[in-house]
Amino acid sequence: MDKRDFLKKAALMTSATILPSATWAFSSADKLRTAHIGVGGMGMEDLKSISAHSAVEVTALCDVDANNLAAAQKMFPKARVYTDYRVLLKEMNDAIDAVVVSTPDHTHAPASMMAMEMNKAVYCQKPLTHHVSEARAMNQMAKDRNLTTQMGIQVHSFYDYKLGTALIQSGIIGKVKTVRAWSPKNWGTDGPQPMGSDPVPSTLDWNLWLGTSADRPFKEGVYHPGNWRKLLDHGCGTLGDMGVHIFDTPYNALALDVPFTIKNKCRKPTGFGFPENNIVTYRFPETEYTTKKFKWVWYDGPGAPKNHKDLRLPNKEELPDQGAMFIGEKGSLLLPHFMQLPKLIVKGKYVDIDLSKFSDVGSPTKDYGKESNKHYHQFVDACLGKDECSAPFSYAARLTETILLGVIAGRFPNKTLHWNNETSKFDEEEANQFLEGDYRDF
Ligand SMILES: NC(=O)c1ccc[n+]([C@@H]2O[C@H](COP(=O)([O-])OP(=O)(O)OC[C@H]3O[C@@H](n4cnc5c(N)ncnc54)[C@H](O)[C@@H]3O)[C@@H](O)[C@H]2O)c1
């Protein structure tokens, strides 16, 4: 089934009145009624952070895992509970204003698109989508309906990252020639495909977990919870996972659009999981903050990053576990991931940064609790007309597309792929098949 059929069917199923956004309004001007799809793992963090806003009324909860649903229900006993997000949207259409999608990646677009079809504001976890075509469709839908949207990259609203953006845009290191970013996390799998099947736990609705993805037998410890991110059909590997956070500040600060070439140095495809180690090189069109030949290099997996002269720190210090290094014409800026201030390096030495010049982005803080709610509450306030989202789908879709192009390049190890932003196709025809996926009827 393609996306259009899926939405047509969803619309029939919900039989909802689709209001043009101009006539759509929240039931009450000062309360935001939320529905949460996926409330285990990060979904629980999303639920806690969104509901910490005094204007939020948690109205509906949905999870395919009965244990996770029960834990969330305990916190919000008045909320209606569901295992199927399609039924939730159908039954609760008039009782919800905003939907939070915190499922595995393959369900982001199907659930978010259905909610947006019903004119709901959407907070969707990162990466925005599993496929490039979905990212473009979500961006278009949000634009056409003028919906309030935010991608779940909460560090986007943290002080250290906003400072990083302000520093780069102030020209503190001149125009940026290269960004090298890394995460040693291992959201890949180089081993053989697990064979056989295990009984589905009585607390899990496996058909609904699979959703629009291909049917397959359940296997303990391979998919749910969390390990789906290692697998082609459900996640996006370490690049799609950590890359969205770590590349967000460079992407934003350098005002990048989508790249024109992408090359991934990794092992041969197995058709099942993502490579455990990837070195991905992107080239982008020049912007006002970059040199002409700007490139971004991403290193992931055990042992990442590879030793490189650009990554040597003063006093032979060790690199932070994860982060990004901007290499400019006048120096370098290190942005550790996360809760650490950026560090300026000039001619092999650290140089103090006068933070008072950048006071409009806030002041240094180590209070994670306070920082972590900002991004969520910005979304809530934006829904209530009191703020603007800083990572709406118009931004998130381009960032996600960029990341996913590198993920696709992992299917063609060491080959340079050429991306055409106008046609949204690769010049290499064989790569275009990975831009979208089939939706299973479930
Ligand atoms: N922003 C961040 O810092 C951050 C951190 C971790 C994860 N994430 C993102 O959050 C999402 C979830 O990741 P996770 O680590 O929590 O995964 P997880 O597997 O631990 O949890 C997913 C939850 O969604 C539920 N679920 C699965 N399919 C569902 C469906 N069709 N309908 C309703 N519920 C469903 C699962 O039962 C589970 O409770 C991913 O997109 C991931 O990239 C973001």
The ligand as a MOL file (V3000), in Angstrom:
LIG
                    3D

  0  0  0     0  0            999 V3000
M  V30 BEGIN CTAB
M  V30 COUNTS 44 48 0 0 0
M  V30 BEGIN ATOM
M  V30 1 N 15.3420 12.7090 21.7240 0
M  V30 2 C 16.0410 11.8150 22.3770 0
M  V30 3 O 16.9660 12.1230 23.1200 0
M  V30 4 C 15.6970 10.3680 22.2010 0
M  V30 5 C 16.2600 9.4000 23.0480 0
M  V30 6 C 15.8730 8.0650 22.8590 0
M  V30 7 C 14.9770 7.7300 21.8560 0
M  V30 8 N 14.4760 8.7090 21.0490 0 CHG=1
M  V30 9 C 13.5030 8.3900 19.9920 0
M  V30 10 O 12.3020 7.9710 20.6250 0
M  V30 11 C 11.6730 6.9640 19.8440 0
M  V30 12 C 11.4660 5.7270 20.7000 0
M  V30 13 O 12.7300 5.2130 21.0720 0
M  V30 14 P 12.8950 4.3210 22.3930 0
M  V30 15 O 14.3280 4.1850 22.6470 0
M  V30 16 O 12.0360 4.8780 23.4630 0 CHG=-1
M  V30 17 O 12.2760 2.9250 21.8850 0
M  V30 18 P 11.5990 1.7760 22.7700 0
M  V30 19 O 11.4770 0.6060 21.8890 0
M  V30 20 O 12.3230 1.6590 24.0540 0
M  V30 21 O 10.1720 2.3740 23.1140 0
M  V30 22 C 9.1850 2.5740 22.1320 0
M  V30 23 C 7.8280 2.5850 22.8170 0
M  V30 24 O 6.8340 2.7180 21.7930 0
M  V30 25 C 5.9150 1.6160 21.9130 0
M  V30 26 N 5.3870 1.3220 20.5810 0
M  V30 27 C 5.9850 0.6490 19.5740 0
M  V30 28 N 5.1880 0.6330 18.4930 0
M  V30 29 C 4.0690 1.3210 18.8290 0
M  V30 30 C 2.8730 1.6330 18.1380 0
M  V30 31 N 2.6650 1.2660 16.8680 0
M  V30 32 N 1.9130 2.3280 18.7960 0
M  V30 33 C 2.0930 2.7050 20.0990 0
M  V30 34 N 3.2020 2.4260 20.7950 0
M  V30 35 C 4.1810 1.7500 20.1660 0
M  V30 36 C 6.7180 0.4980 22.5280 0
M  V30 37 O 5.9190 -0.4840 23.1200 0
M  V30 38 C 7.5360 1.2750 23.5480 0
M  V30 39 O 6.7840 1.5420 24.7020 0
M  V30 40 C 12.5870 6.7310 18.6450 0
M  V30 41 O 12.1500 7.4850 17.5720 0
M  V30 42 C 13.9300 7.2450 19.1070 0
M  V30 43 O 14.7470 7.6810 18.0510 0
M  V30 44 C 14.8120 9.9990 21.2180 0
M  V30 END ATOM
M  V30 BEGIN BOND
M  V30 1 1 1 2
M  V30 2 2 2 3
M  V30 3 1 2 4
M  V30 4 1 4 5
M  V30 5 2 4 44
M  V30 6 2 5 6
M  V30 7 1 6 7
M  V30 8 2 7 8
M  V30 9 1 8 9
M  V30 10 1 8 44
M  V30 11 1 9 10
M  V30 12 1 9 42
M  V30 13 1 10 11
M  V30 14 1 11 12
M  V30 15 1 11 40
M  V30 16 1 12 13
M  V30 17 1 13 14
M  V30 18 2 14 15
M  V30 19 1 14 16
M  V30 20 1 14 17
M  V30 21 1 17 18
M  V30 22 2 18 19
M  V30 23 1 18 20
M  V30 24 1 18 21
M  V30 25 1 21 22
M  V30 26 1 22 23
M  V30 27 1 23 24
M  V30 28 1 23 38
M  V30 29 1 24 25
M  V30 30 1 25 26
M  V30 31 1 25 36
M  V30 32 1 26 27
M  V30 33 1 26 35
M  V30 34 2 27 28
M  V30 35 1 28 29
M  V30 36 1 29 30
M  V30 37 2 29 35
M  V30 38 1 30 31
M  V30 39 2 30 32
M  V30 40 1 32 33
M  V30 41 2 33 34
M  V30 42 1 34 35
M  V30 43 1 36 37
M  V30 44 1 36 38
M  V30 45 1 38 39
M  V30 46 1 40 41
M  V30 47 1 40 42
M  V30 48 1 42 43
M  V30 END BOND
M  V30 END CTAB
M  END
